[in-house]
Amino acid sequence: MNNLFIAENLKVITKVLPILKVQIHQKEISLVIKNSHLIPVLTFLKNHIKYQFKILTCISGVDYPANKHRFKIVYDLLSVRYNVRIRVKVLTDELTPVESCDKIFAAASWYESEIWDMFGIFFSNHTNLTRLLTDYGFEGYPLRKDFPLSGFVEASYDYTRKRVVHERVELSQEYRAFKFTSPWETLELN
């Protein structure tokens, strides 16, 4: 049923929805759409009688620092009626907010707050965008590729003051030049 559903409806979906690209990997469909078309596409996929993707299983963020649109947000949808899944992908950068879909899918509220906390992607019209996994005074976004592994602040307990102190971390990086030949370059092939 899944392969039949995908084959029949993929042609219809591409004609009806404003899709930039369709990706198929191991029988899983991914639709890449513009940021401005996110809410109409999700509403269509949820409410249309032929699709009924009523469950949002996950929203995740991906960081590609070298790309023009640095971030990709992936919405995983499930249709219980047809036993099929679909992914909707949206591209954005550091400054462009993404429209919140928490009014369409209630579960989106938590996922969007988590993505904002970890990546710094802002969701406009979100009902309660708060930090979930980091502390209130935390600086930066830990899942961005340019975030230092050690962080910016180190927390430790000071026994003389009898409290936790936060100290700035010195981020000095020593670079080494690797000037040796690899064993693969020295092999002689006949």
Secondary structure, 3 states (H helix, E strand, C coil): CHHHHHHHHHHHHHHHCCEEEEEEECCEEEEEECHHHHHHHHHHHHHCCCCCCCEEEEEEEEECCCCCCCEEEEEEEEECCCCEEEEEEEEECCCCCEECCCCCCCCHHHHHHHHHHHHCCCEECCCCCCCCCCCCCCCCCCCCCCCCCCCCEEEEEECCCCEEEEEECCCCCCCCCCCCCCCCCCCCCC
